[in-house]
């Protein structure tokens, strides 16, 4: 692929073996065409995850992430985990497999869609190390529409012995459980829905038992792909997950009122209800018969509810469909304040 070079480096002055070190410029792996070969796409996806993991953690110390090695020496999956290191805030990311020695260096990753560094100081909450099964960590990494805070938690998972440790605050854990429930509610694939159901149950039970050291994990059944005796995430009444019902109704009325009645056959705003947030979505009718009958959907903003403080926070969506906290408005117990700001849109960040 363009910009990709492979060089051999001696790993240690006393070593007589050589390991290939993959030196990559991440810019050459962005916006890959649809027809890119499968191996190249899988390599790109691994690089994306390595950047997420390295930028989710601290600068200056190497740590073992929950990411597995992609290599198959002897036609068997490598059992190693990926060590990542970022020596300075904007320097190259160095990575290496803990087992097979596969290694590399990633440059020009800054400000890419996979850069999870905090852009500015944000309120911090006490973090608890929670132990989760490896299959749950894998499922969490597969959720696409996480906000930056939850994505930072998921890719900041570390390996300690045989355990996956998820460093998470109570606020982010509550939000992460909501994302898993929402993803399971809309997942058409039965097998992936079972994995999401299992992840929902594990996170819920770990949250309930986080005072234990280490927390007790529920028993999982590998044969069923779920959790024995587990309850699935709610699928019918999203308001029962903890969001104030009156606030949900306010947002739904606001969405209806913002589009004139004569235009609703072409465009409409809808409020998607998840366990801990509301997403305002713009839907448009198909512009021609060739594209089919389905309306297109584009998320506009997200209203996140923090149950501990009973406040709402406003989030904006970037071009990569990731949500970020809206800095010009602090969290408020009054949802109308956020809707007014969304209506005004003084920076044109929501409506363009």
C-alpha positions as CSV (number, residue, x, y, z in Angstrom):
1,X,0.0,0.0,0.0
2,X,1.2,3.6,-0.6
3,X,3.4,5.0,2.2
4,X,3.9,1.6,3.8
5,X,7.4,0.4,4.4
6,X,8.7,-2.6,6.3
7,X,12.1,-2.6,7.8
8,X,14.1,-5.1,9.9
9,X,15.5,-4.1,13.2
10,X,17.6,-6.0,15.7
11,X,15.4,-6.4,18.8
12,X,18.1,-6.1,21.6
13,X,21.8,-5.9,21.2
14,X,22.4,-9.5,22.2
15,X,19.7,-11.0,20.0
16,X,20.6,-13.0,16.9
17,X,17.1,-12.9,15.5
18,X,15.4,-10.2,13.5
19,X,11.8,-9.1,13.8
20,X,10.0,-7.1,11.1
21,X,8.9,-3.7,12.3
22,X,5.9,-2.2,10.5
23,X,6.4,1.6,10.0
24,X,3.2,3.3,9.0
25,X,1.9,6.7,8.2
26,X,-1.8,6.5,9.4
27,X,-2.8,9.1,6.8
28,X,-2.4,6.5,4.0
29,X,-4.9,4.2,5.8
30,X,-7.7,6.8,6.1
31,X,-10.6,6.8,3.6
32,X,-9.8,3.4,2.1
33,X,-11.7,2.5,-1.1
34,X,-14.4,-0.1,-0.9
35,X,-12.4,-2.5,-3.1
36,X,-9.3,-2.6,-0.9
37,X,-8.2,-6.2,-0.3
38,X,-9.3,-8.0,2.9
39,X,-5.8,-8.3,4.4
40,X,-5.1,-4.5,3.9
41,X,-8.4,-3.6,5.5
42,X,-7.8,-5.9,8.5
43,X,-4.4,-4.3,8.9
44,X,-6.0,-0.8,8.8
45,X,-8.6,-1.8,11.4
46,X,-5.8,-3.0,13.7
47,X,-3.9,0.3,13.3
48,X,-7.1,2.2,14.1
49,X,-7.6,0.2,17.3
50,X,-3.9,0.6,18.2
51,X,-4.2,4.4,17.9
52,X,-7.4,4.4,20.0
53,X,-5.7,2.3,22.7
54,X,-2.5,4.3,22.8
55,X,-4.4,7.6,23.0
56,X,-6.8,6.3,25.6
57,X,-4.0,5.7,28.0
58,X,-1.3,7.9,29.6
59,X,1.8,9.2,27.9
60,X,5.2,7.9,28.7
61,X,4.5,4.4,30.0
62,X,4.1,1.2,28.0
63,X,1.1,-0.9,28.9
64,X,-0.6,-4.1,27.8
65,X,-3.9,-3.4,26.1
66,X,-6.8,-5.8,25.7
67,X,-6.2,-5.9,21.9
68,X,-5.2,-9.3,20.5
69,X,-2.5,-9.9,18.0
70,X,-3.7,-10.3,14.4
71,X,-1.0,-12.7,13.3
72,X,-1.4,-16.5,12.8
73,X,2.1,-18.1,13.2
74,X,1.9,-21.8,12.2
75,X,-1.7,-21.1,11.0
76,X,-2.8,-20.7,14.6
77,X,-4.0,-17.5,16.2
78,X,-1.3,-15.7,18.2
79,X,-2.3,-15.6,21.9
80,X,-0.4,-12.4,22.5
81,X,-1.7,-9.0,23.5
82,X,-0.6,-5.6,22.1
83,X,1.7,-3.5,24.1
84,X,1.4,0.2,23.3
85,X,3.6,3.2,24.1
86,X,3.4,6.9,23.4
87,X,6.5,8.6,24.7
88,X,5.2,12.2,24.2
89,X,1.7,13.6,23.5
90,X,2.2,14.0,19.7
91,X,5.0,11.5,19.1
92,X,4.9,8.2,17.2
93,X,3.0,5.3,18.7
94,X,5.1,2.2,19.2
95,X,3.4,-1.2,19.5
96,X,4.5,-4.8,20.0
97,X,2.9,-8.2,20.5
98,X,3.6,-9.7,23.9
99,X,4.0,-13.2,22.4
100,X,5.2,-13.3,18.8
101,X,7.3,-10.1,18.7
102,X,5.3,-8.5,15.9
103,X,6.0,-4.8,16.3
104,X,5.5,-1.4,14.6
105,X,5.5,2.3,14.7
106,X,2.6,4.6,13.7
107,X,3.1,8.3,12.8
108,X,0.7,11.1,11.7
109,X,-2.2,9.8,13.8
110,X,-2.8,13.1,15.4
111,X,-6.4,14.5,15.0
112,X,-7.5,11.5,13.1
113,X,-10.9,10.0,13.8
114,X,-9.2,7.5,16.1
115,X,-7.3,10.0,18.3
116,X,-9.0,9.8,21.7
117,X,-6.8,12.4,23.5
118,X,-8.8,14.8,25.6
119,X,-8.9,18.1,23.8
120,X,-9.4,20.2,26.9
121,X,-9.8,19.7,30.7
122,X,-13.0,18.0,31.6
123,X,-14.6,17.1,35.0
124,X,-13.1,14.0,36.5
125,X,-14.8,11.3,38.6
126,X,-13.2,8.6,40.8
127,X,-12.2,5.6,38.6
128,X,-12.7,2.0,39.7
129,X,-10.9,-1.0,38.1
130,X,-13.5,-3.5,37.0
131,X,-12.7,-7.0,35.9
132,X,-14.6,-8.2,32.8
133,X,-14.3,-11.3,30.6
134,X,-12.3,-11.0,27.4
135,X,-15.4,-11.7,25.2
136,X,-17.1,-8.7,26.8
137,X,-14.2,-6.4,26.1
138,X,-14.2,-7.5,22.5
139,X,-18.0,-6.9,22.2
140,X,-17.6,-3.3,23.7
141,X,-14.9,-2.5,21.1
142,X,-17.4,-3.4,18.4
143,X,-20.0,-0.7,19.4
144,X,-19.7,2.0,16.7
145,X,-21.5,5.0,18.1
146,X,-19.9,5.4,21.5
147,X,-19.1,9.0,22.6
148,X,-15.5,9.9,23.1
149,X,-15.6,9.4,26.9
150,X,-17.0,5.8,26.7
151,X,-14.7,5.0,23.7
152,X,-11.7,6.1,25.9
153,X,-12.9,3.7,28.6
154,X,-13.4,0.8,26.3
155,X,-10.0,1.1,24.6
156,X,-8.2,1.9,27.9
157,X,-8.9,-1.7,29.0
158,X,-5.7,-3.3,30.3
159,X,-4.5,-6.9,30.8
160,X,-3.4,-8.0,34.2
161,X,-2.6,-11.7,34.3
162,X,-5.6,-13.5,32.9
163,X,-7.9,-10.6,33.6
164,X,-9.2,-7.7,31.6
165,X,-9.3,-4.5,33.7
166,X,-11.7,-1.8,32.7
167,X,-10.9,1.5,34.4
168,X,-14.2,3.3,34.6
169,X,-16.0,5.8,36.8
170,X,-19.6,5.3,38.0
171,X,-20.9,7.9,35.5
172,X,-19.1,6.4,32.5
173,X,-20.2,2.9,33.5
174,X,-23.8,3.9,33.7
175,X,-23.4,5.5,30.2
176,X,-21.6,2.5,28.8
177,X,-24.4,0.1,30.0
178,X,-26.9,2.4,28.2
179,X,-24.9,2.2,24.9
180,X,-24.9,-1.6,25.1
181,X,-28.6,-1.8,25.7
182,X,-29.3,0.6,22.9
183,X,-27.1,-1.3,20.5
184,X,-28.7,-4.6,21.5
185,X,-32.2,-3.1,21.0
186,X,-31.4,-2.3,17.3
187,X,-29.2,-5.2,16.4
188,X,-30.8,-7.5,13.7
189,X,-28.0,-10.2,13.9
190,X,-29.0,-12.8,16.4
191,X,-25.5,-13.9,17.4
192,X,-24.2,-10.3,17.9
193,X,-27.4,-9.5,19.8
194,X,-26.6,-12.5,22.1
195,X,-23.1,-11.1,22.7
196,X,-24.5,-7.7,23.5
197,X,-27.0,-9.2,25.9
198,X,-24.2,-11.1,27.6
199,X,-22.1,-7.9,27.9
200,X,-25.1,-5.9,29.2
201,X,-25.7,-8.5,32.0
202,X,-22.0,-8.7,32.9
203,X,-21.6,-4.9,33.1
204,X,-24.8,-4.6,35.1
205,X,-23.8,-7.3,37.6
206,X,-20.3,-6.0,37.9
207,X,-21.7,-2.5,38.6
208,X,-23.9,-3.9,41.3
209,X,-21.0,-5.7,42.9
210,X,-18.2,-3.2,42.3
211,X,-17.8,-2.8,46.1
212,X,-16.3,-6.3,46.2
213,X,-12.5,-6.6,45.6
214,X,-12.3,-8.1,43.0
215,X,-16.0,-7.8,41.9
216,X,-17.8,-11.1,41.4
217,X,-18.3,-12.0,37.8
218,X,-21.4,-13.8,36.6
219,X,-21.0,-17.2,35.1
220,X,-21.0,-17.2,31.3
221,X,-22.0,-20.0,29.0
222,X,-19.6,-20.3,26.0
223,X,-22.1,-22.7,24.2
224,X,-25.0,-20.3,24.3
225,X,-22.9,-17.2,23.7
226,X,-24.8,-15.5,26.6
227,X,-24.9,-15.5,30.4
228,X,-26.6,-18.2,32.3
229,X,-29.8,-17.1,33.9
230,X,-29.2,-13.6,32.7
231,X,-31.8,-11.0,31.8
232,X,-31.6,-9.4,28.4
233,X,-31.4,-5.6,28.1
234,X,-34.8,-3.8,27.9
235,X,-36.3,-3.9,24.4
236,X,-39.7,-2.2,24.7
237,X,-39.9,0.6,27.2
238,X,-36.7,2.8,27.0
239,X,-38.1,5.3,29.5
240,X,-38.0,2.6,32.2
241,X,-34.2,2.7,32.0
242,X,-33.9,5.9,34.2
243,X,-34.5,8.9,32.0
244,X,-37.2,11.3,33.2
245,X,-40.4,10.6,31.2
246,X,-41.4,14.2,31.2
247,X,-38.1,15.2,29.6
248,X,-38.4,12.6,27.0
249,X,-41.8,13.9,26.1
250,X,-40.4,17.5,26.0
251,X,-37.8,16.5,23.5
252,X,-40.3,14.6,21.3
253,X,-42.6,17.6,21.2
254,X,-39.6,19.8,20.4
255,X,-38.7,17.6,17.5
256,X,-42.2,17.6,16.1
257,X,-42.6,21.4,16.4
258,X,-39.3,22.2,14.7
259,X,-40.4,20.9,11.3
260,X,-43.4,22.6,9.6
261,X,-46.3,20.2,9.0
262,X,-46.2,20.8,5.2
263,X,-42.5,19.6,5.0
264,X,-42.9,16.4,7.1
265,X,-43.3,14.2,4.1
266,X,-39.7,15.1,3.1
267,X,-37.9,15.7,6.4
268,X,-38.6,15.1,10.1
269,X,-36.8,15.1,13.4
270,X,-37.1,12.2,15.7
271,X,-35.9,11.5,19.2
272,X,-34.2,8.1,19.7
273,X,-34.4,7.0,23.4
274,X,-31.5,5.0,24.9
275,X,-30.8,4.0,28.5
276,X,-28.9,7.1,29.5
277,X,-29.3,9.5,26.6
278,X,-31.5,10.9,23.9
279,X,-30.3,11.3,20.3
280,X,-31.9,13.8,18.0
281,X,-32.0,12.4,14.5
282,X,-32.8,14.0,11.2
283,X,-34.6,11.7,8.7
284,X,-35.0,12.5,5.0
285,X,-37.2,10.8,2.4
286,X,-35.4,9.0,-0.5
287,X,-34.6,11.6,-3.2
288,X,-35.3,9.2,-6.1
289,X,-36.9,5.8,-6.6
290,X,-33.6,4.1,-7.4
291,X,-32.3,4.4,-3.8
292,X,-35.3,2.4,-2.4
293,X,-38.0,3.3,0.1
294,X,-35.9,3.7,3.2
295,X,-35.5,7.1,4.8
296,X,-31.9,8.2,5.5
297,X,-30.9,9.0,9.1
298,X,-28.3,11.5,10.4
299,X,-27.7,12.1,14.1
300,X,-27.7,15.9,14.9
301,X,-27.1,16.1,18.7
302,X,-27.2,14.0,21.8
303,X,-28.6,14.9,25.2
304,X,-26.9,12.8,27.9
305,X,-28.5,12.4,31.4
306,X,-26.4,11.9,34.5
307,X,-28.5,10.2,37.0
308,X,-26.2,11.0,40.0
309,X,-26.5,14.7,39.5
310,X,-29.9,14.8,37.7
311,X,-28.4,17.0,35.0
312,X,-28.4,17.0,31.2
313,X,-25.4,17.6,29.0
314,X,-25.4,18.6,25.3
315,X,-23.1,16.8,22.8
316,X,-22.4,17.6,19.1
317,X,-21.6,15.2,16.3
318,X,-18.5,15.4,14.1
319,X,-18.2,14.2,10.5
320,X,-17.1,10.8,11.7
321,X,-20.3,10.3,13.7
322,X,-18.6,10.7,17.1
323,X,-20.1,12.8,19.8
324,X,-18.2,15.4,21.8
325,X,-19.2,17.5,24.8
326,X,-20.5,21.0,23.8
327,X,-18.2,23.4,25.7
328,X,-20.3,26.5,25.6
329,X,-23.0,25.2,27.9
330,X,-22.5,23.6,31.2
331,X,-24.7,20.6,32.3
332,X,-28.1,21.8,33.5
333,X,-31.0,20.2,35.3
334,X,-33.3,22.1,33.0
335,X,-33.6,20.4,29.6
336,X,-35.2,23.5,28.1
337,X,-31.9,25.3,28.4
338,X,-30.2,22.8,26.2
339,X,-33.0,22.7,23.6
340,X,-32.9,26.5,23.4
341,X,-29.1,26.5,22.8
342,X,-29.6,23.7,20.1
343,X,-32.3,25.9,18.5
344,X,-30.0,29.0,18.5
345,X,-26.9,27.1,17.4
346,X,-24.7,30.2,17.7
347,X,-21.6,28.4,16.3
348,X,-23.5,26.5,13.5
349,X,-22.0,23.3,14.9
350,X,-25.4,21.4,14.9
351,X,-27.3,22.6,11.8
352,X,-24.5,23.9,9.7
